[in-house]
Amino acid sequence: MSLTQEQKKHFKSIGHHLKPVVTVAEQGLKENLMAELDRALNDHELIKIQLRIAEREDRQAILTELCQQSSAILVQSIGKMALIYRKNPKANPKLSNLQRT
């Protein structure tokens, strides 16, 4: 599944005000990090991730792997921040960043 330019623009405007809910450090994609990421995506659908990794190529590789493992779509990546999205058909309107706006 891919996003249209209009959807990306809308998600970026929502994501601008979000705080990172998951932080990926040098240890990479451990099991507990993937569990937290899955929970965050189920609850919020659209989340901001902070990548505390020095090298740009390493950040991009981790981000690609993270999106593949979590079945999420990369909306935007700027520096050490990334915005990802995964639709939850049974999202809680009180928690979802898309339904609260």
N, C-alpha and C positions, 0 to 999 in steps of 0.2 A: 504494500500500500504506500502511496506517496501523497504528498500534500500539494494543493494548488498554491499558486503565489498569493492568492487572496487569504487562504487559510494561514499560510506562513506569516503574512503581514499581521493578521489578527493575533496569532499566538505570540509573536514577538512583542506586540503592544501589551499583552497580558504579562508576559515573562519579564518585561523590563522592571516591573515592580516586585517581582518575587525574590526571596532570599534563597540561597542554595540550601537544599535539604539533604544532599549527599555530597561527601567529599572523598575524592579518590586521591590517595597519596602514592608514594613510591612502591608500596607493597603490592599494588595492582588490584586485580579483581579477585578478591578472596570470597569464600562462600558467604560469610556474614555480610559483606558489602553488597553482594548480589541479592541477598534476602531483604536487606534494607531498601535497596533500589526497587525491588519488586513490590514491596509494601507501599512505598511512596508513589509509584506509578499507579497502583490500584486505587489508592486514596485520592490522589490529586490529578492524575492523567497528564498534566503538563508540569514538569519540574525543572528546576535549575540545578546544575551540578557544578561543583568547583573541582578543578583538576590541579592538584599540587604536585605537578610534575614539571621539571625544568625544561626539558627538550621538547620543541614543537612537534617533531616527528613522533616521539613517544606518546605525547598527549593525543595526537590524531589516531595512532594505532590503538590505544586504550579505548578511546571514544568509539571507534569503529567496532571493536570487539564487544564493548559494553552494549551498544545498540543491537548487535546481532544476538547476543545471549539473552537480552531482555525483550526482544521483539519490539523495540521502540524505534521511533523515527527521529533523527537529528533535525531539529528545526533551525538552530543557529549555534555557531561556535565562535566566540570572540575571546582571544587570549586564553586565559585559564578558566573561562566560564563557558558552559554549554547549556542549551535548552533542549530537552527531549520530550517527546510526546508518545503516549500509548493509550489508545481508546479503551475505555472500560464501559461496556454496555450497561452494567449495573452500578454505575458510579453514584456515590452518596452526594446529593446536591449541596450538603453542608461542607463537604471536604473538597470537592472537585474545583480546581482553579478555573475551569471552563464554565461551569454552571453557576458559580458565584458571581460572575461579572454581569 
